[in-house]
Amino acid sequence: MSQHAEPAKKSLLFPLIALATLATVIASQAVITGAFSVTRQAIQLGYIPRMQILHTSESEAGQIYVPFVNWFLLLGVVALVVGFGSSSNLAAAYGIAVTGTMAIDTLLAFFVVYGLWRWHWAAAVMALFLVVDIAFVSANATKIMHGGWFPLLIAAIIFILLATWKKGRKILIQRLHAESMDIGLFLTSIERHPPIRVPGTAVFLTASSSGVPHALLHNLAHNKVLHERIILLTVVIADLPYMPANECIETEPLGCGFHRILFHFGYQDIPDVPATLARCGLPGEEFNMLETSFFFSRETLISTTIPGMAPWREKLFITMARNAASAMTLFKIPTNRVIELGAQVEL
């Protein structure tokens, strides 16, 4: 009987290899696509620095390619395979990763059905699933020292990066806000001592929806002129996939040719600033890209002993900020319409 079974095993070897290869390709494509999508949403929610995102489809907004993530996954997989050597050695890491993901997904589902939807009966079902998931995680806990530490290490590194960038951006905005000038005082000064006004529109992008952008103060101090029309523009990414068309734009006239505009985008929206300006129209006249200049403030960050973050996290944040893609790439602003002005900020 074994003599007949041996040829049967050999005949099934290549079909099973082909099937395993197809399954691997499908699973890898799902992981890559998910990594691109999650990275884009994390960028728009302010948890990681801006990266280059390429849209590969003219009709599907979610069909994207992130070069940095693609190369990171390639190098990570190669290092993982070389380091562990065989699929059997990867089993422990795989078990911890899968069971940990199941437990986290169940927790997230519990918070949604109980905290947002108030479905108490569904929360009881999620709690039952969580008990099963915790049992699986506990059963795989014995494998942590035999390779299961790897997914935990990767998760810890990613969490530190996300938390550092989020907190660092918060501290940076606080520092800039503390040094900013009140818009009312600035406009009063402009009325008393009017500078030379030049034709055209100047759009100053700022993360804060109050105060005067540093780029505006530097431009006035060094060039001694202001454009006829000044737009203080803030882009806000909401915790919604898409923003309704009637809620995505807020406009407030400030006087002296100044206007404050807020653009609200969902994390699945494409934050195309020129297209949004053209759609909504600028106060006073239609939007004309050839008569519009976009001003950015490029901050040079300096690590200090001021309370905020640990020194090593400040240095990590500074490194991440230096390698972040430009905001003009994220907001689809033509490079020939951009003017950058520098400033030093102590963390």
matplotlib code that plots the C-alpha trace (Angstrom):
import matplotlib.pyplot as plt

x = [0.0, 2.9, 4.3, 1.1, 1.0, 4.5, 3.8, 0.6, 2.5, 5.0, 2.2, 0.6, 3.8, 3.9, 0.2, 0.4, 3.5, 1.6, -1.4, 0.9, 2.6, -0.8, -2.0, 1.3, 0.9, -2.7, -1.9, 1.2, -0.8, -3.4, -0.8, 0.9, -2.3, -3.4, 0.0, -0.3, -3.9, -3.1, 0.0, -1.9, -4.6, -2.0, -0.3, -3.6, -4.4, -1.1, 0.6, 3.5, 5.5, 4.3, 5.5, 5.4, 2.1, 1.6, -2.0, -2.0, -5.5, -7.5, -10.8, -10.0, -8.8, -7.8, -5.5, -2.1, 1.5, 3.8, 7.5, 9.0, 6.6, 7.1, 10.9, 10.6, 8.4, 10.9, 13.9, 11.9, 10.8, 14.3, 15.8, 13.1, 13.6, 17.4, 17.3, 14.9, 16.2, 13.1, 9.3, 9.3, 11.3, 8.8, 5.9, 6.3, 6.4, 3.4, 1.4, 1.9, 1.2, -2.0, -3.5, -2.5, -4.1, -7.3, -7.4, -6.8, -9.5, -12.0, -11.1, -11.6, -14.9, -16.0, -15.3, -17.2, -20.4, -20.5, -18.9, -20.3, -23.3, -24.5, -25.3, -25.1, -26.1, -23.3, -20.8, -21.6, -20.8, -17.5, -16.6, -17.1, -14.9, -12.3, -12.2, -11.4, -8.8, -7.1, -6.9, -5.2, -2.7, -2.0, -1.4, 1.1, 2.8, 5.2, 6.6, 7.7, 11.3, 11.5, 10.7, 7.4, 9.4, 9.8, 6.3, 6.1, 9.4, 8.1, 4.8, 6.7, 8.9, 5.9, 4.0, 7.0, 7.3, 3.5, 3.4, 6.5, 5.4, 1.9, 3.2, 6.1, 3.7, 1.5, 4.5, 5.7, 2.3, 2.2, 5.6, 4.6, 1.3, 3.1, 5.4, 2.6, 1.1, -2.6, -4.3, -6.3, -3.2, -1.5, -4.4, -4.5, -0.8, -1.4, -4.1, -2.0, 1.2, 0.0, 2.8, 3.2, 0.6, 1.4, -1.0, -2.0, -3.0, -0.7, -1.8, -0.1, -0.6, -0.6, -1.4, -3.0, -6.4, -5.6, -2.8, -0.5, 1.6, 5.4, 5.9, 3.7, 5.7, 9.0, 7.8, 6.7, 9.9, 12.3, 10.4, 8.4, 5.4, 2.0, -0.2, -3.5, -5.3, -4.0, -5.4, -4.6, -5.3, -5.5, -6.1, -7.9, -8.1, -11.3, -11.9, -14.3, -13.5, -15.1, -16.3, -19.7, -19.3, -21.3, -19.0, -15.6, -15.0, -15.1, -14.4, -14.0, -13.2, -10.7, -10.5, -7.6, -7.7, -7.2, -9.3, -9.1, -10.1, -10.4, -10.5, -11.9, -10.9, -11.7, -8.8, -9.9, -10.1, -7.3, -6.3, -5.9, -5.6, -5.5, -8.5, -10.5, -9.6, -10.8, -14.0, -15.0, -13.6, -11.5, -13.1, -13.5, -12.7, -12.1, -9.1, -6.2, -3.1, -0.8, -1.5, -1.3, 1.8, 1.8, 4.0, 5.3, 7.3, 10.1, 11.0, 14.5, 13.9, 16.4, 16.4, 16.4, 15.9, 12.4, 9.8, 8.0, 9.5, 12.6, 15.8, 16.0, 12.4, 13.1, 16.0, 13.9, 11.1, 13.7, 15.0, 11.5, 10.7, 13.8, 12.9, 9.2, 8.0, 7.1, 3.6, 3.3, 3.5, 0.7, -1.5, -0.9, 0.6, 2.8, 6.4, 6.8, 4.1, 5.8, 7.9, 9.5, 10.7, 12.7, 12.4, 14.1, 11.9, 13.1, 11.3]
y = [0.0, 2.3, 1.6, 2.9, 5.9, 7.1, 7.8, 9.5, 11.9, 12.7, 13.4, 15.9, 17.6, 20.1, 21.0, 21.7, 23.9, 25.8, 26.2, 27.4, 29.8, 31.3, 31.6, 33.3, 35.8, 36.6, 37.0, 39.2, 41.5, 41.9, 42.7, 45.2, 46.9, 47.1, 48.6, 51.3, 52.2, 52.2, 54.3, 56.9, 57.1, 57.4, 60.3, 62.1, 61.6, 63.0, 59.8, 59.5, 62.0, 62.8, 60.4, 60.3, 58.7, 57.8, 57.3, 54.6, 55.0, 58.0, 56.6, 54.8, 57.2, 54.4, 52.7, 54.0, 53.1, 54.2, 53.6, 53.8, 51.3, 48.9, 48.9, 48.7, 45.5, 44.1, 44.6, 43.4, 40.1, 39.4, 40.0, 37.9, 34.9, 35.1, 35.5, 32.7, 30.3, 28.1, 28.2, 26.0, 28.6, 31.2, 29.3, 30.8, 34.4, 33.6, 32.3, 35.3, 37.7, 36.0, 35.5, 38.9, 40.4, 38.5, 39.7, 43.4, 43.2, 41.8, 44.6, 47.3, 45.7, 45.7, 49.4, 50.2, 48.1, 49.1, 52.6, 54.0, 51.9, 51.0, 47.5, 45.7, 42.3, 42.5, 43.6, 40.4, 38.4, 40.3, 39.6, 35.9, 36.1, 38.0, 35.1, 32.7, 35.0, 35.5, 31.7, 31.5, 34.3, 32.6, 29.2, 30.9, 32.9, 30.0, 30.6, 34.2, 33.2, 31.0, 33.6, 35.1, 38.1, 39.4, 40.6, 42.1, 44.0, 45.3, 46.4, 48.2, 50.0, 51.1, 52.2, 54.3, 56.0, 56.8, 58.1, 60.2, 61.8, 62.6, 64.1, 65.9, 67.6, 68.6, 70.1, 71.8, 73.4, 74.6, 76.2, 77.9, 79.1, 80.5, 82.6, 83.6, 87.1, 87.7, 88.4, 91.3, 93.1, 92.4, 93.8, 96.9, 97.5, 97.0, 99.7, 102.2, 101.6, 100.1, 98.4, 98.3, 96.0, 94.1, 92.5, 88.9, 86.4, 85.0, 81.7, 81.0, 77.4, 77.1, 74.2, 76.6, 78.2, 81.2, 83.7, 84.9, 82.4, 82.7, 82.7, 85.8, 87.7, 86.7, 87.8, 91.2, 91.7, 90.8, 91.9, 94.8, 94.1, 92.3, 90.9, 92.6, 89.5, 87.3, 83.8, 82.1, 78.5, 75.5, 72.0, 69.8, 66.0, 64.7, 61.3, 60.5, 58.7, 61.4, 64.9, 66.2, 68.8, 71.4, 71.0, 70.9, 74.7, 77.4, 81.0, 84.0, 87.6, 89.3, 92.7, 94.6, 92.0, 89.1, 85.9, 82.8, 79.5, 76.0, 73.0, 69.9, 66.6, 63.0, 60.6, 58.9, 62.2, 63.5, 66.9, 68.7, 72.4, 74.1, 72.1, 72.9, 76.6, 76.5, 74.8, 77.1, 80.3, 82.8, 85.8, 88.7, 86.9, 83.6, 81.6, 82.1, 79.9, 82.1, 85.0, 83.0, 82.2, 79.6, 80.4, 77.7, 77.9, 75.4, 74.8, 73.9, 71.9, 72.1, 69.6, 71.3, 70.5, 72.2, 69.8, 67.9, 64.7, 62.7, 63.8, 60.6, 61.0, 64.6, 63.5, 60.7, 63.3, 65.7, 62.8, 61.9, 65.5, 65.9, 62.9, 63.9, 64.7, 68.3, 69.5, 70.8, 67.2, 66.1, 69.1, 68.8, 72.4, 73.1, 73.6, 76.7, 78.5, 77.8, 80.1, 78.6, 80.7, 79.2, 79.5, 77.8, 76.2, 74.8, 71.6]
z = [0.0, 0.7, -2.7, -4.3, -2.0, -2.8, -6.6, -5.6, -3.2, -6.0, -8.5, -6.1, -5.2, -8.1, -8.1, -4.3, -4.9, -7.6, -5.2, -2.4, -4.7, -5.8, -2.2, -1.3, -4.2, -3.2, 0.5, -0.3, -2.6, 0.1, 2.7, 0.4, -0.6, 3.0, 4.0, 1.4, 2.5, 6.2, 5.6, 3.7, 6.4, 9.1, 7.2, 6.8, 10.5, 11.5, 13.0, 10.6, 8.4, 4.9, 2.2, -1.5, -2.6, -6.3, -7.6, -10.2, -11.4, -12.8, -11.6, -8.3, -5.6, -3.3, -5.9, -4.7, -4.5, -1.7, -2.7, 0.8, 2.2, -0.8, -0.3, 3.4, 3.0, 0.5, 2.8, 5.9, 4.2, 2.9, 6.4, 8.0, 5.7, 6.0, 9.7, 10.5, 7.8, 7.4, 7.5, 10.6, 12.5, 11.5, 12.9, 16.4, 15.0, 12.8, 15.6, 17.9, 15.0, 13.9, 17.4, 18.5, 15.5, 16.2, 19.8, 18.7, 16.0, 18.6, 21.0, 18.3, 17.3, 20.9, 21.3, 18.1, 18.9, 22.5, 22.6, 19.3, 18.4, 21.9, 20.8, 24.2, 22.9, 20.2, 22.9, 24.8, 21.6, 21.2, 24.8, 24.1, 21.1, 23.2, 25.7, 22.9, 21.4, 24.7, 25.1, 21.7, 22.7, 26.0, 24.3, 21.9, 24.7, 25.3, 21.8, 22.5, 23.3, 20.2, 17.6, 18.8, 20.0, 16.4, 15.7, 19.2, 18.5, 15.2, 16.8, 19.6, 17.1, 15.0, 18.1, 19.3, 15.9, 15.7, 19.3, 18.9, 15.7, 17.0, 20.3, 18.5, 16.1, 19.0, 20.9, 17.7, 17.1, 20.7, 20.3, 17.1, 18.6, 21.7, 19.4, 17.0, 16.8, 17.4, 14.0, 15.4, 16.6, 13.2, 11.2, 13.5, 12.8, 9.0, 9.1, 11.0, 8.9, 5.6, 3.7, -0.1, -1.6, -4.8, -7.2, -6.9, -4.2, -1.4, 0.2, 3.5, 4.7, 8.4, 10.8, 13.3, 12.6, 14.7, 14.9, 12.1, 10.2, 10.7, 6.9, 6.6, 9.4, 7.7, 4.3, 5.6, 7.6, 4.7, 1.6, 3.1, 0.9, 1.0, -1.7, -2.4, -1.2, 1.6, 2.3, 5.6, 4.7, 7.2, 6.0, 8.6, 8.2, 9.9, 11.5, 8.6, 5.3, 3.3, 4.1, 2.8, 0.1, 2.1, 5.2, 3.6, 3.3, 5.9, 4.9, 7.3, 6.0, 8.4, 6.7, 5.0, 2.2, 4.6, 4.6, 6.7, 5.0, 6.4, 4.2, 5.8, 4.1, 5.1, 5.5, 2.3, 0.4, -1.8, -0.3, -3.6, -2.4, -5.9, -7.1, -4.0, -4.3, -7.9, -7.0, -4.1, -5.6, -3.7, -2.0, -4.4, -7.7, -9.4, -8.5, -10.9, -10.3, -12.4, -10.0, -6.8, -4.7, -1.9, 1.1, 3.4, 6.6, 6.9, 10.5, 11.6, 14.8, 17.7, 20.7, 24.1, 27.7, 27.7, 29.2, 26.5, 25.3, 26.3, 24.5, 22.5, 21.3, 20.4, 18.2, 16.7, 15.9, 14.3, 12.2, 11.0, 10.3, 8.2, 6.0, 5.6, 2.1, 1.4, 2.1, -1.4, -2.7, -0.3, -1.2, -5.0, -5.2, -8.3, -7.2, -9.4, -7.3, -3.9, -1.7, 1.4, 4.4, 7.2, 11.0, 14.0, 16.6, 20.0, 21.1]

ax = plt.figure().add_subplot(projection="3d")
ax.plot(x, y, z, "-o")
ax.set_aspect("equal")
plt.show()
